[in-house]
């Protein structure tokens, strides 16, 4: 009992639903008392918080389990579930190959910046440091690269002066570069 205020604060911080905290606290005390009947812990406070962490993990796991009854209910609702059909996988593979080819045809610096930002998920500042250029330049290359990819993928280029669209090939091949 001397650690109860600390335990309640710990549970309140770790568990989102405040209504469950007292039930969890009760479960912790039961488990601690059952274990103490077999052997008294040498470090009671550490043991108490260890049990608390284990019970929280058990609760999270239990909440993730979907009851079979619920799955039967979903079937009765006729919910459409997208499946990865062979056709969809082939379409996705073709799209990925096309995107890869388009990325390879970007101007060198745009390609580097787009790759580092979108694939490696580096922040603009890290890209600027790695390439030895200003962050504004990184942003300019990123915007240009993404725009070129979008235009090539969707086959249109917007004229910034008039707002009109025209069909065009925007990314030039890299002739051995």
SERO-4910 file (N, C-alpha, C, O; in steps of 0.05 Angstrom, whole numbers):
BEGIN
 pado doro    nc1    nc2    nc3   cac1   cac2   cac3    cc1    cc2    cc3    oc1    oc2    oc3
  Unk    A     16    -24      0      0      0      0     17     26      0      7     46     -9
  Unk    A     41     26     10     56     51     10     62     61    -18     68     85    -22
  Unk    A     61     44    -38     68     51    -66     43     56    -83     46     61   -107
  Unk    A     20     56    -70     -5     58    -86     -7     85   -101    -14     85   -124
  Unk    A     -1    108    -88     -3    133   -104     16    133   -128      8    142   -150
  Unk    A     40    123   -125     59    122   -148     48    102   -169     50    108   -193
  Unk    A     36     80   -160     25     60   -179      2     72   -195      1     69   -219
  Unk    A    -16     86   -181    -39     98   -195    -30    120   -215    -40    121   -237
  Unk    A    -10    136   -207      1    156   -226     13    141   -250      9    150   -273
  Unk    A     28    120   -246     41    105   -268     19     94   -286     21     97   -311
  Unk    A     -1     82   -275    -23     70   -292    -38     92   -307    -45     88   -330
  Unk    A    -43    115   -294    -57    137   -307    -41    148   -331    -53    156   -351
  Unk    A    -15    148   -328      2    158   -351      3    137   -373      3    145   -397
  Unk    A      4    112   -366      8     91   -386    -18     81   -399    -17     71   -422
  Unk    A    -40     83   -386    -65     72   -396    -84     94   -404    -90    111   -387
  Unk    A    -93     95   -428   -110    117   -438   -137    119   -425   -147    141   -420
  Unk    A   -150     97   -420   -177     97   -409   -175     98   -378   -169     78   -365
  Unk    A   -181    121   -367   -179    125   -338   -198    108   -323   -193    101   -300
  Unk    A   -221    100   -335   -240     83   -322   -229     55   -315   -239     42   -297
  Unk    A   -209     46   -331   -198     20   -326   -176     19   -305   -168     -2   -296
  Unk    A   -166     42   -297   -143     43   -279   -148     28   -253   -130     13   -244
  Unk    A   -171     31   -241   -176     18   -216   -178    -13   -220   -169    -28   -202
  Unk    A   -190    -21   -242   -191    -50   -247   -163    -62   -251   -157    -83   -242
  Unk    A   -147    -47   -266   -119    -56   -270   -104    -57   -244    -89    -76   -238
  Unk    A   -108    -37   -227    -95    -36   -201   -103    -61   -185    -86    -73   -172
  Unk    A   -128    -67   -185   -138    -91   -171   -125   -116   -181   -117   -133   -166
  Unk    A   -123   -119   -208   -110   -143   -220    -81   -145   -211    -71   -167   -206
  Unk    A    -68   -122   -209    -40   -122   -201    -37   -132   -172    -20   -148   -166
  Unk    A    -55   -122   -155    -53   -130   -127    -59   -160   -124    -45   -174   -108
  Unk    A    -78   -170   -139    -83   -199   -138    -59   -215   -146    -51   -235   -133
  Unk    A    -46   -207   -168    -23   -222   -178      0   -220   -158     14   -240   -153
  Unk    A      4   -197   -146     26   -193   -127     21   -210   -102     39   -223    -92
  Unk    A     -4   -210    -92    -11   -226    -69     -7   -256    -74      3   -271    -57
  Unk    A    -16   -265    -97    -13   -293   -104     17   -301   -105     25   -322    -95
  Unk    A     33   -284   -117     62   -290   -118     75   -288    -90     93   -304    -85
  Unk    A     65   -270    -73     77   -267    -47     71   -291    -29     86   -297    -10
  Unk    A     49   -305    -35     43   -329    -20     65   -351    -24     71   -366     -6
  Unk    A     76   -351    -48     97   -370    -55    124   -361    -44    139   -376    -32
  Unk    A    130   -335    -49    156   -324    -41    154   -294    -40    143   -281    -58
  Unk    A    164   -282    -19    163   -253    -17    185   -241    -34    208   -250    -34
  Unk    A    178   -220    -50    198   -208    -67    218   -192    -50    212   -180    -30
  Unk    A    243   -193    -59    264   -179    -45    263   -149    -49    270   -133    -32
  Unk    A    253   -140    -72    249   -112    -78    219   -107    -85    212   -108   -108
  Unk    A    203   -103    -65    174   -101    -69    165    -80    -89    147    -85   -106
  Unk    A    176    -56    -88    168    -35   -106    175    -42   -135    158    -38   -153
  Unk    A    199    -52   -140    207    -60   -167    189    -82   -177    181    -82   -200
  Unk    A    183   -101   -159    166   -124   -167    138   -114   -174    126   -122   -193
  Unk    A    127    -95   -158    100    -84   -162     99    -71   -190     80    -76   -205
  Unk    A    119    -55   -197    118    -41   -223    124    -60   -246    114    -56   -268
  Unk    A    139    -81   -241    143   -101   -261    117   -116   -267    111   -120   -291
  Unk    A    103   -123   -247     77   -136   -250     58   -117   -265     43   -126   -282
  Unk    A     58    -92   -258     41    -72   -271     47    -71   -301     28    -71   -317
  Unk    A     72    -70   -308     79    -69   -337     70    -94   -351     59    -93   -373
  Unk    A     73   -118   -339     64   -143   -351     34   -143   -355     24   -153   -375
  Unk    A     19   -134   -335    -10   -133   -337    -19   -114   -359    -37   -120   -374
  Unk    A     -6    -91   -361    -12    -72   -383     -7    -85   -410    -24    -82   -429
  Unk    A     15    -99   -413     21   -112   -438      0   -134   -444     -9   -136   -467
  Unk    A     -8   -149   -424    -28   -169   -427    -55   -157   -436    -68   -168   -454
  Unk    A    -62   -135   -424    -87   -121   -432    -86   -112   -461   -105   -114   -476
  Unk    A    -63   -101   -469    -60    -91   -497    -63   -115   -516    -77   -114   -536
  Unk    A    -50   -137   -509    -52   -161   -526    -81   -171   -528    -91   -178   -549
  Unk    A    -94   -172   -505   -121   -181   -504   -140   -163   -520   -158   -173   -533
  Unk    A   -135   -137   -519   -152   -119   -534   -147   -122   -564   -165   -115   -580
  Unk    A   -124   -131   -572   -118   -135   -601   -132   -160   -612   -136   -162   -637
  Unk    A   -138   -179   -596   -150   -204   -605   -179   -199   -614   -194   -186   -599
  Unk    A   -186   -208   -637   -212   -204   -648   -228   -230   -642   -220   -252   -649
  Unk    A   -251   -227   -630   -267   -250   -623   -279   -263   -649   -284   -249   -668
  Unk    A   -282   -289   -649   -292   -303   -672   -321   -294   -677   -329   -292   -700
  Unk    A   -336   -288   -656   -363   -278   -659   -364   -253   -676   -381   -249   -693
  Unk    A   -344   -235   -671   -342   -210   -686   -337   -215   -716   -348   -202   -733
  Unk    A   -319   -235   -721   -314   -242   -749   -339   -252   -763   -343   -246   -786
  Unk    A   -355   -268   -749   -380   -278   -760   -399   -255   -766   -413   -255   -786
  Unk    A   -399   -235   -748   -416   -212   -752   -408   -196   -777   -425   -186   -792
  Unk    A   -381   -194   -781   -371   -180   -805   -380   -194   -830   -387   -181   -850
  Unk    A   -379   -221   -830   -388   -236   -853   -417   -231   -859   -425   -229   -882
  Unk    A   -433   -228   -838   -462   -224   -843   -467   -196   -854   -489   -191   -865
  Unk    A   -449   -177   -850   -452   -150   -860   -445   -148   -890   -450   -128   -902
  Unk    A   -434   -170   -901   -426   -170   -929   -406   -147   -935   -408   -133   -955
  Unk    A   -387   -144   -918   -366   -124   -921   -347   -132   -943   -337   -154   -943
  Unk    A   -343   -114   -962   -324   -120   -984   -296   -116   -974   -288    -94   -965
  Unk    A   -280   -137   -976   -252   -136   -968   -235   -138   -993   -237   -158  -1008
  Unk    A   -218   -118   -998   -200   -119  -1021   -180   -141  -1017   -167   -143   -996
  Unk    A   -177   -157  -1038   -157   -178  -1037   -135   -172  -1057   -139   -159  -1077
  Unk    A   -111   -182  -1051    -89   -178  -1069    -90   -200  -1090    -78   -221  -1087
  Unk    A   -105   -194  -1111   -108   -214  -1132    -83   -213  -1150    -67   -194  -1149
  Unk    A    -78   -234  -1165    -55   -234  -1183    -54   -210  -1202    -33   -199  -1209
  Unk    A    -78   -202  -1211    -80   -179  -1229    -71   -153  -1215    -56   -137  -1227
  Unk    A    -79   -150  -1191    -71   -126  -1176    -42   -126  -1170    -29   -105  -1172
  Unk    A    -31   -149  -1163     -2   -151  -1158     14   -144  -1184     34   -130  -1182
  Unk    A      5   -154  -1206     19   -149  -1232     17   -119  -1239     36   -107  -1248
  Unk    A     -7   -107  -1235    -10    -79  -1240      8    -63  -1222     21    -44  -1231
  Unk    A     10    -70  -1197     27    -55  -1178     56    -58  -1186     72    -39  -1184
  Unk    A     64    -83  -1195     92    -87  -1203     98    -70  -1228    120    -59  -1229
  Unk    A     80    -68  -1247     84    -52  -1271     86    -23  -1263    103     -8  -1274
  Unk    A     69    -13  -1245     70     15  -1237     97     21  -1223    108     42  -1227
  Unk    A    106      3  -1207    132      6  -1193    155      7  -1213    173     24  -1210
  Unk    A    154    -10  -1233    175    -10  -1254    175     16  -1269    196     28  -1275
  Unk    A    151     26  -1276    149     51  -1290    159     74  -1274    174     91  -1284
  Unk    A    152     75  -1248    161     96  -1231    191     95  -1228    205    116  -1228
  Unk    A    202     71  -1225    231     68  -1223    245     78  -1248    266     92  -1246
  Unk    A    235     72  -1271    247     82  -1296    245    112  -1297    264    125  -1306
  Unk    A    222    123  -1289    219    153  -1289    239    166  -1270    250    187  -1276
  Unk    A    242    154  -1247    261    166  -1227    289    165  -1239    305    185  -1235
  Unk    A    297    144  -1253    323    142  -1265    328    164  -1286    350    171  -1292
  Unk    A    306    173  -1299    308    193  -1320    307    222  -1310    310    240  -1326
  Unk    A    303    226  -1284    304    253  -1273    332    264  -1275    351    249  -1276
  Unk    A    334    291  -1275    360    303  -1274    374    293  -1248    361    288  -1228
  Unk    A    401    290  -1250    416    278  -1228    410    289  -1201    405    274  -1182
  Unk    A    412    315  -1197    408    327  -1171    379    323  -1161    375    317  -1138
  Unk    A    359    326  -1179    332    322  -1172    328    292  -1163    314    287  -1143
  Unk    A    340    274  -1177    337    246  -1171    349    240  -1143    336    226  -1127
  Unk    A    372    252  -1137    385    248  -1111    366    258  -1089    362    245  -1069
  Unk    A    356    282  -1092    340    295  -1072    314    280  -1068    306    274  -1045
  Unk    A    300    273  -1090    275    258  -1088    280    231  -1074    264    223  -1056
  Unk    A    301    217  -1081    307    191  -1069    312    194  -1039    301    179  -1023
  Unk    A    329    214  -1031    335    217  -1003    311    225   -987    307    216   -964
  Unk    A    294    242   -998    270    252   -983    248    231   -982    237    226   -961
  Unk    A    241    219  -1005    218    202  -1007    223    173  -1001    206    159   -990
  Unk    A    247    163  -1006    253    135  -1002    268    132   -975    261    116   -958
  Unk    A    290    148   -972    305    146   -947    292    161   -924    300    158   -901
  Unk    A    272    178   -930    257    193   -911    275    212   -894    271    215   -870
  Unk    A    295    223   -907    313    242   -893    300    270   -892    286    277   -911
  Unk    A    304    285   -871    294    312   -871    309    330   -890    332    324   -896
  Unk    A    297    351   -898    310    369   -918    337    380   -907    356    382   -923
  Unk    A    338    385   -882    363    395   -870    386    375   -873    408    383   -880
  Unk    A    380    350   -868    400    329   -871    409    325   -900    432    321   -906
  Unk    A    390    328   -918    396    326   -947    415    349   -955    434    345   -969
  Unk    A    408    373   -945    424    397   -952    453    393   -941    472    399   -956
  Unk    A    456    383   -917    482    378   -906    497    357   -922    521    361   -928
  Unk    A    484    336   -928    497    314   -943    506    323   -971    528    315   -979
  Unk    A    490    339   -984    497    347  -1011    512    373  -1012    522    382  -1033
  Unk    A    514    387   -989    529    412   -988    515    435  -1003    527    451  -1015
  Unk    A    488    435  -1001    472    456  -1014    453    468   -993    450    457   -971
  Unk    A    441    490  -1000    422    503   -982    396    488   -980    388    474   -999
  Unk    A    382    491   -958    356    477   -955    336    487   -976    320    471   -986
  Unk    A    337    512   -983    319    523  -1004    324    509  -1030    306    504  -1046
  Unk    A    350    503  -1036    357    489  -1061    346    461  -1060    337    450  -1080
  Unk    A    348    448  -1037    337    421  -1034    307    421  -1040    297    405  -1055
  Unk    A    293    441  -1028    264    443  -1033    258    448  -1062    239    436  -1073
  Unk    A    274    464  -1075    270    470  -1104    273    445  -1120    257    439  -1138
  Unk    A    295    429  -1115    299    404  -1129    277    384  -1124    268    369  -1142
  Unk    A    268    383  -1099    247    364  -1092    221    371  -1106    208    353  -1118
  Unk    A    213    396  -1106    189    405  -1119    191    399  -1149    172    389  -1161
  Unk    A    214    406  -1161    218    401  -1190    216    371  -1196    203    364  -1215
  Unk    A    230    355  -1180    230    326  -1185    202    314  -1183    194    298  -1200
  Unk    A    188    321  -1162    161    311  -1158    143    320  -1180    126    304  -1190
  Unk    A    145    345  -1188    129    356  -1210    134    341  -1236    116    333  -1251
  Unk    A    160    336  -1242    167    321  -1266    156    293  -1266    146    283  -1286
  Unk    A    158    280  -1243    147    253  -1240    117    252  -1244    106    236  -1258
  Unk    A    104    271  -1231     74    272  -1233     66    278  -1262     48    265  -1272
  Unk    A     80    297  -1274     73    303  -1302     78    279  -1320     62    273  -1338
  Unk    A    100    264  -1316    105    241  -1332     86    218  -1327     77    204  -1345
  Unk    A     78    214  -1302     59    193  -1295     31    199  -1305     18    180  -1315
  Unk    A     23    224  -1304     -4    231  -1312     -6    242  -1340    -28    248  -1350
  Unk    A     17    246  -1352     18    255  -1380     10    283  -1386      3    289  -1409
  Unk    A     10    300  -1366      2    328  -1371     23    347  -1359     36    340  -1339
  Unk    A     25    370  -1370     43    391  -1359     26    416  -1358     15    424  -1379
  Unk    A     24    428  -1335      8    452  -1332     25    477  -1340     47    480  -1329
  Unk    A     15    493  -1357     28    518  -1364     22    538  -1341     -1    545  -1336
  Unk    A     43    546  -1327     39    563  -1303     29    590  -1310     16    603  -1293
  Unk    A     33    600  -1334     24    627  -1341     -6    627  -1346    -21    645  -1337
  Unk    A    -16    607  -1362    -44    607  -1370    -61    588  -1354    -85    590  -1354
  Unk    A    -48    568  -1341    -64    548  -1326    -74    526  -1343    -88    508  -1334
  Unk    A    -68    527  -1370    -78    506  -1388    -60    482  -1386    -36    484  -1379
  Unk    A    -71    459  -1394    -56    434  -1394    -50    425  -1422    -66    431  -1440
  Unk    A    -28    412  -1426    -22    401  -1452     -8    374  -1449      6    370  -1429
  Unk    A    -12    355  -1466      1    330  -1466     30    333  -1474     36    347  -1493
  Unk    A     48    321  -1458     76    324  -1465     92    303  -1450     83    291  -1430
  Unk    A    116    298  -1460    135    281  -1445    154    300  -1431    168    315  -1445
  Unk    A    155    300  -1405    170    320  -1390    198    311  -1383    216    327  -1381
  Unk    A    202    285  -1378    227    276  -1369    243    265  -1393    234    247  -1407
  Unk    A    265    277  -1397    282    269  -1420    298    244  -1412    306    242  -1389
  Unk    A    303    226  -1431    319    203  -1425    347    211  -1417    357    232  -1426
  Unk    A    360    195  -1401    387    201  -1391    409    190  -1410    428    180  -1399
  Unk    A    409    190  -1432    428    180  -1452    455    173  -1440    475    186  -1446
  Unk    A    456    152  -1423    481    143  -1412    493    159  -1390    516    156  -1383
  Unk    A    477    178  -1378    488    195  -1357    484    181  -1330    492    192  -1310
***
